[in-house]
Amino acid sequence: MRWRPATASLLGVTGASLPSDTIRGGAQYLAGLLVRFKNDVSLACAGYNAGPEAVQKYAGVPPYAETRVYVQRVKILQ
């Protein structure tokens, strides 16, 4: 996962190349997105992929092909 510097700093991810930091940070980020989007897994996953601002801008899953495919793949795993 590539971390934006501000997101990494917010989550305390200092070793972005360390699997333990990346997994912990990713889980913490996803948990926050689930809270933000009231446990809507589709919106949380879209926010994880495209950023929460994009989800808010489009009032749902953004019309980005990559994000739509990502959300569909996660739903299959539920």
C-alpha positions in Angstrom: 0.0 0.0 0.0 1.2 3.5 -0.8 0.6 5.9 2.0 0.0 9.6 1.6 2.4 11.3 4.0 -0.5 13.0 5.9 -2.4 9.8 6.3 0.7 7.9 7.4 1.4 10.5 10.0 -2.2 10.6 11.2 -2.1 6.8 11.7 1.4 6.7 13.1 2.8 4.7 10.2 6.5 5.5 10.3 7.8 2.5 8.5 5.6 2.4 5.4 7.7 -0.5 4.0 7.3 -2.6 7.1 4.4 -5.1 6.8 3.5 -4.8 10.5 3.1 -1.0 10.2 1.2 -1.2 7.0 -1.2 -3.8 8.2 -1.8 -2.0 11.5 -2.2 1.3 9.8 -4.5 -0.1 7.1 -6.7 -1.8 9.6 -7.0 1.4 11.7 -7.7 3.4 8.6 -10.5 1.0 7.4 -12.0 1.0 10.9 -12.2 4.7 10.8 -13.8 4.7 7.4 -16.4 2.2 8.6 -17.3 4.6 11.5 -17.3 7.6 9.1 -19.6 5.8 6.6 -21.8 4.2 9.3 -20.7 0.6 8.6 -21.4 0.8 4.9 -18.8 -1.6 3.6 -19.1 -0.4 0.0 -18.6 3.2 1.0 -15.7 2.4 3.4 -14.0 0.3 0.7 -14.5 3.1 -1.9 -13.0 5.5 0.6 -10.1 3.2 1.2 -9.4 3.0 -2.5 -10.3 6.5 -3.8 -10.2 8.5 -0.6 -13.1 9.5 1.7 -13.3 13.0 0.1 -14.2 11.4 -3.3 -16.9 9.3 -1.7 -18.4 12.5 -0.2 -18.0 14.4 -3.4 -20.0 11.9 -5.4 -22.3 11.0 -2.4 -21.5 7.3 -3.0 -19.0 5.1 -4.8 -17.1 7.4 -7.1 -17.4 6.8 -10.9 -13.8 5.6 -11.1 -13.4 2.3 -12.9 -10.6 1.1 -10.5 -12.7 2.0 -7.4 -15.9 0.3 -8.7 -14.0 -2.9 -9.5 -12.3 -2.8 -6.0 -15.6 -2.4 -4.3 -17.1 -5.3 -6.3 -14.2 -7.6 -5.5 -14.4 -6.8 -1.7 -18.2 -7.5 -1.8 -17.5 -11.0 -3.3 -15.3 -11.8 -0.3 -18.0 -10.8 2.3 
